[in-house]
Amino acid sequence: MLRKSSWLMAPCLAYMLVMYVTPALIMLYSPFQNGVGSGIASLGEALVEPSYQRVMMTTFRTALVVTVVAVLLGYPTAYYLSRLPSEKVGKYMLLIMFPLWTSLLVRTYAWIALLQDAGVINSTLMSTNLISNPVRLLYNSGSVAIGMVQILLPYAIVTMYSVMVGIKPRLSQTAQVLGASPVRAFWHVFFPLSLPGLSAACLLLFIMGLGFFVTPALLGGRRDMMVGTLIQQQVVLLGDWNSASLLSIMLLAATIILLFVYSRFARLENLVPASS
Amino acid sequence: MSYLSLIDVEKTYASSAPAVRNVFLEIERGEFVTFLGPSGSGKTTTLSMVAGFILPSSGRIEVGGKDITHVPPHQRNIGMVFQDYSLFPHMTVEENVAFPLRMRGMSKKNITSRVGEALEIVGLSGFGHRLPVQLSGGQQQRVAIARAIVYRPAILLMDEPLGALDRLLRDRLQLEIKQIQREMGITTLYVTHDQSEALTMSDRICVFNEGEIVQIGTPSSIYEKPSNVFVAGFVGESNFLECRVLTRKSDTPDNTYVLGFLNSASVRVKSERDLPVHGEAIAVVRPEHIRVEPTSVQPQTTEVAFQATIRDIIYRGESSSLQAILPSGQIVTARIPSRSVSLSPNQQIHLVWETRDMVLLPNDKRPEAVIEAAE
């Protein structure tokens, strides 16, 4: 009965086919339009191009730092929520989701207002005579990381929560009555059982972090540009669609490789909260 | 000297009646004590206080004369088995059973041999490398039992351990648990709402109702001498006959009463219980003590006979349940052999039982209300 109703997905599929898959394929095809050989050759060149390599390194490093920080911040919160009775979780979840409903631009410009030379933080520090000249807080990898962490944190919490909520509280009790202190009960029982959620959150945040554009573009400096910003510059400033496409292919390949590696160790379904 | 003592233990939650109160309990070393009662009667709460999961609002819990009321669960050296098995899903059977030994810092070699012994006791040698999900419910519960006894705890707590298993398996595991418990001499507290399980396994039974222990005693004393209407209704089947105390002759050890029943003859009964003359009382008769006779048969002097009309006969396999209506309109259930072909509905009969099989109780509650609560 339900299987026969699969046509219910058709409108959505058709839309995505026309609006997402086709343009993505056209874009990915562009380096190969003068023959596959020349496409592969230019991809090879792009891979060894020092400026691209530097941008890729920055991108991976930033995504990694942001992932680690957001997961470390999110884990205790997700743990706490998962131990609450379910009827009490709702209002906390609303608070956690609230940032996601606030415009990305508003949140990013708010950080500029806070961090710039004449911003709230610098003027406060100067008025209390702790510093005499403004500290450069904006347009470096630090400001990018701060901005990205606060945007990604809700995703980290929700992903980890959805796995943790399936871990029965009874198991920790059992571990304790069997002789484990609350701390050891956590490390021997809860933590290993939460690893699927932890790894899913890491992967999700890392992949999202690789492709970030608005936050690095507005809060980041020229020296530590991320790949999203570089792609935008290739297209808008230089009109170099070919290079933009090559960079996109590299980004997509990284994502696919990560997903593949993850699927070897854990269920890909862990990445979507609804599955548990 | 008792080994485990609960002294005036009480648990109160804000804005509700006490979950548990007035619990006084003295348990000997090696004793098997069952907490029996309907759900919400406080038996699991009391067990959780012994485990250390719940802190009593007042009162003390002592083991071997030492106050453990405020000792955290992991320092109590107690074993516990839950209805949902509560095995660690990421550990193999062996790792699950080894867990309490690892927490106690035992050497690898000792752990291996102890785990092997424990798995052998529960009949699961050779299953060590499986994960809990690869086992049946009964096997999982055996692993949980092995894990709870492997470190030879002072006390074993079991919270409806067989509740999730089917009838046949339950009967077998009842015997196995009892055997393990007896061989290890381990002091055991066992929670169940299944009265036949309690009667089969226990040295003593504590019947809980509405947060209090209403009777403590051996299975036979609980069954044969229920101290109130609730126990009589909850443990085994009972007929409750309302009556009035007409006269009373005080003797030692027993008093002799003459009881008046509605629309029936008066009956002379001995009871050690003190009941006021002219007061309401309840006479309890078990269905298996009632005999069905033709109306022509006169009862012996030690017997009581009530005239009744058969309403229905329900086949139950090893026996049948006969329901008869007394002239007062009350329905009485009797257990009769399954092949009593001579009986049929609307027939006039005599229900006969020995007066010594009657238990006299004060009429403190409507028995129907109690039976409904128990169900």
Interface residues (C-beta under 8 A of the other chain):
Chain A: K168 R170 L171 Q173 T174 A175 Q176 V177 L178 G179 A180 S181 P182 R184 A185 H188 V189 P192 L193
Chain B: A51 G52 F53 P72 P73 H74 R76 N77 I78 G79 M80 F82 D84 S86 F88 P89 H90 F99 P100 M103 R104 R147 A148 Y151 L157
